[in-house]
Amino acid sequence: MMEVKKRFYFKKRPGMWFDIAVMMFFLVIILTPMALIVRKSFSIRGIQNYVAVFETGLLTNVKNSMMIAGGTVAIVLCVICPAAYAFSKFSFKGFKMLYYVSILGMMVPSVVMLVPIMLLGKELNLMNNLAGVIFPLSAIIAPFMLLILKNSIDDHPTEIYEAAFVDGCSKFRILFSVVVPMSKPTLLVITLFAFMDSWNEFFLPLALLRTPNMMTVTVIPMRFYEEFGADQPKIFAASVLIVLPVVLLYLLVQQYFEAGFTTGAVKG
Amino acid sequence: MFGKSKTAYFYVLPLVILITVFCIYPIAYNLFYSFYDWNGIASPKVYVGLMNFLKFFRDPVMLTILKNTLIYMVITASCRIFIGMWLAYIIKCRIPLDGFAKTVLYVPAVISYAVLGVVFSQMLDVNYGELGEIAAALGWKSVLKYPPLAYPVSALASIIGISVWKWTGYNMVLYYSALMSVPDDILEAAVIDGAPRRVIFFRILFPLLKSTHATSLILCILGSLKAFDVIYTLTKGGPGTATHFFSTFIYFKSIQQGRIGYAATISTVLVILAMIVTIFQIRAYNKTL
């Protein structure tokens, strides 16, 4: 998937130093706030700020966020794999309309869901419950992932499907024996995007989770703000701890991220 | 390729159920209650026809929301598109350590918006924050008298600034992957013909990347209609109602004031706007595919 391509570039070009200056300028703008945040998170009491944050029970919130992210990724994958396969390889009545309606979910701002979902959550006893966040969150994230996966399945050579079918593989088994194995790189990208999106989700947990022990890592800094008052170093330490896992994950898998941009998102 | 098949419905069913329950049902719900005056769960619902819509269009906050959304849309879109493409072009042309630069520029895009809002609200404090520190170090005493989040213009500027800071790297990667698919022969031919790099950028690459501009533009427009996290954590719509956007205003109306009917009306207006954008998007996709 990551093909090594010799890039075209301007050798010994006159504008090189100007380009370097421009890039330096933007790097400084990007890096300065990050450096200031890390610096402040260690100010006054040093590493003790981080210890204090852990003592407030941040790990419970990390666990909640993990469960929400994990559950959302699982649901999204289960739902979009068969759907993308159907939209790519079958035709059926109402095909176009169903596809557009599915994509439409991408555009609906989550605030629109707020009141109906809260009432629905009360009916089903899902208020202040992680499952009550996972399902609507999956509905928000799934459409974009469907778009990426469908575009990638569209590119699979038809011969492979025909060969599998002729060899007696049922259409249903093709899903597991051909579609999923062939889409592995795309599915990895989708997993990463969906995980980060749900880890960073703020609105739904804010609206649907009530007690501190149910809250997620994105909601918790606001509570620290109320709890610690002007104790900025602790707020900043908490923020660093919340952001760190995602940034590290990104740094580990960044080459796949770029592949994700080329396979799906940009095609349209 | 498998042709018409009834089993296909079975494959799309889980997705359709998910979308129906969590996207279509809420839209229908809001449309229904936008015709009612309803202040909570127990109180009676009163049918008021189009009164809620008329009230919204006469609400002075409506103008603030529209103004904020438009300003946010125009500034973030132009910054993200131009700076993003500029940086992508620099990396495409190669400079030392370009791989490192690309990695660093994308990092803000994976950082939680809500956390950024909380952190920046602290950093922009003139007494305890970094802004005050920097201003004091540079001797700009006058800055200390004007906390940026206390004035409408500077509060909105802070929201927009954070948004641009967060998303420009994302657009850079978007443009970089698009630039990689531009055939090298075009660039080589232009160089042989002696075209300056500025000309290559504006006259050759800019028109070539139309579909990427369309994608970026739509992302920015939808972003401005959906904006919530950073506004809620940074200004909560304040000072007063000066930095309210659609999402924050609906949230405050429905959660804090319990005006479900009125919030449903604004939600319906928002959905209609988002739909219009979506139709344009589907058209754009169909053209390029």
Chai-1 contact restraints between the chains, C-beta under 6 A:
chainA,res_idxA,chainB,res_idxB,connection_type,confidence,min_distance_angstrom,max_distance_angstrom,comment,restraint_id
A,F8,B,D184,contact,1.0,0.0,6.0,A-B,restraint_1
A,F8,B,L187,contact,1.0,0.0,6.0,A-B,restraint_2
A,Y9,B,C93,contact,1.0,0.0,6.0,A-B,restraint_3
A,Y9,B,R94,contact,1.0,0.0,6.0,A-B,restraint_4
A,F10,B,C93,contact,1.0,0.0,6.0,A-B,restraint_5
A,G15,B,R197,contact,1.0,0.0,6.0,A-B,restraint_6
A,D19,B,I90,contact,1.0,0.0,6.0,A-B,restraint_7
A,D19,B,I95,contact,1.0,0.0,6.0,A-B,restraint_8
A,I20,B,I95,contact,1.0,0.0,6.0,A-B,restraint_9
A,M23,B,I90,contact,1.0,0.0,6.0,A-B,restraint_10
A,M23,B,A101,contact,1.0,0.0,6.0,A-B,restraint_11
A,I30,B,L105,contact,1.0,0.0,6.0,A-B,restraint_12
A,L36,B,E130,contact,1.0,0.0,6.0,A-B,restraint_13
A,I37,B,V119,contact,1.0,0.0,6.0,A-B,restraint_14
A,V79,B,P14,contact,1.0,0.0,6.0,A-B,restraint_15
A,V79,B,L15,contact,1.0,0.0,6.0,A-B,restraint_16
A,V79,B,L18,contact,1.0,0.0,6.0,A-B,restraint_17
A,P82,B,Y11,contact,1.0,0.0,6.0,A-B,restraint_18
A,A83,B,V12,contact,1.0,0.0,6.0,A-B,restraint_19
A,A83,B,L15,contact,1.0,0.0,6.0,A-B,restraint_20
A,A86,B,A8,contact,1.0,0.0,6.0,A-B,restraint_21
A,A86,B,Y11,contact,1.0,0.0,6.0,A-B,restraint_22
A,A86,B,V12,contact,1.0,0.0,6.0,A-B,restraint_23
A,K89,B,M1,contact,1.0,0.0,6.0,A-B,restraint_24
A,K89,B,F2,contact,1.0,0.0,6.0,A-B,restraint_25
A,F90,B,F2,contact,1.0,0.0,6.0,A-B,restraint_26
A,F90,B,S5,contact,1.0,0.0,6.0,A-B,restraint_27
A,F90,B,A8,contact,1.0,0.0,6.0,A-B,restraint_28
A,S91,B,K4,contact,1.0,0.0,6.0,A-B,restraint_29
A,F92,B,A8,contact,1.0,0.0,6.0,A-B,restraint_30
A,S102,B,L15,contact,1.0,0.0,6.0,A-B,restraint_31
A,S102,B,I19,contact,1.0,0.0,6.0,A-B,restraint_32
A,G105,B,I19,contact,1.0,0.0,6.0,A-B,restraint_33
A,G105,B,C23,contact,1.0,0.0,6.0,A-B,restraint_34
A,M107,B,A274,contact,1.0,0.0,6.0,A-B,restraint_35
A,M107,B,T278,contact,1.0,0.0,6.0,A-B,restraint_36
A,V108,B,C23,contact,1.0,0.0,6.0,A-B,restraint_37
A,P109,B,K226,contact,1.0,0.0,6.0,A-B,restraint_38
A,P109,B,S247,contact,1.0,0.0,6.0,A-B,restraint_39
A,V111,B,S247,contact,1.0,0.0,6.0,A-B,restraint_40
A,V111,B,I250,contact,1.0,0.0,6.0,A-B,restraint_41
A,V111,B,Y251,contact,1.0,0.0,6.0,A-B,restraint_42
A,V112,B,P26,contact,1.0,0.0,6.0,A-B,restraint_43
A,V112,B,S267,contact,1.0,0.0,6.0,A-B,restraint_44
A,V112,B,V271,contact,1.0,0.0,6.0,A-B,restraint_45
A,M113,B,P26,contact,1.0,0.0,6.0,A-B,restraint_46
A,V115,B,S254,contact,1.0,0.0,6.0,A-B,restraint_47
A,V115,B,I260,contact,1.0,0.0,6.0,A-B,restraint_48
A,P116,B,P26,contact,1.0,0.0,6.0,A-B,restraint_49
A,P116,B,Y29,contact,1.0,0.0,6.0,A-B,restraint_50
A,P136,B,F22,contact,1.0,0.0,6.0,A-B,restraint_51
A,A139,B,L18,contact,1.0,0.0,6.0,A-B,restraint_52
A,A139,B,F22,contact,1.0,0.0,6.0,A-B,restraint_53
A,A139,B,C23,contact,1.0,0.0,6.0,A-B,restraint_54
A,T158,B,M1,contact,1.0,0.0,6.0,A-B,restraint_55
A,M196,B,V110,contact,1.0,0.0,6.0,A-B,restraint_56
A,N200,B,S112,contact,1.0,0.0,6.0,A-B,restraint_57
A,F202,B,A114,contact,1.0,0.0,6.0,A-B,restraint_58
A,F202,B,D229,contact,1.0,0.0,6.0,A-B,restraint_59
A,F203,B,F228,contact,1.0,0.0,6.0,A-B,restraint_60
A,T218,B,S112,contact,1.0,0.0,6.0,A-B,restraint_61
A,T218,B,A114,contact,1.0,0.0,6.0,A-B,restraint_62
A,P221,B,V115,contact,1.0,0.0,6.0,A-B,restraint_63
A,P221,B,V118,contact,1.0,0.0,6.0,A-B,restraint_64
A,A230,B,Y128,contact,1.0,0.0,6.0,A-B,restraint_65
A,Q232,B,Q122,contact,1.0,0.0,6.0,A-B,restraint_66
A,S239,B,V115,contact,1.0,0.0,6.0,A-B,restraint_67
A,S239,B,V119,contact,1.0,0.0,6.0,A-B,restraint_68
A,I242,B,V115,contact,1.0,0.0,6.0,A-B,restraint_69
A,V243,B,I111,contact,1.0,0.0,6.0,A-B,restraint_70
A,V243,B,V115,contact,1.0,0.0,6.0,A-B,restraint_71
A,V246,B,V110,contact,1.0,0.0,6.0,A-B,restraint_72
A,V247,B,V107,contact,1.0,0.0,6.0,A-B,restraint_73
A,Y250,B,V110,contact,1.0,0.0,6.0,A-B,restraint_74
A,Q254,B,T103,contact,1.0,0.0,6.0,A-B,restraint_75
A,F261,B,V173,contact,1.0,0.0,6.0,A-B,restraint_76
A,F261,B,S177,contact,1.0,0.0,6.0,A-B,restraint_77
A,T262,B,S177,contact,1.0,0.0,6.0,A-B,restraint_78
A,V266,B,S177,contact,1.0,0.0,6.0,A-B,restraint_79
A,V266,B,A178,contact,1.0,0.0,6.0,A-B,restraint_80
A,G268,B,Y285,contact,1.0,0.0,6.0,A-B,restraint_81
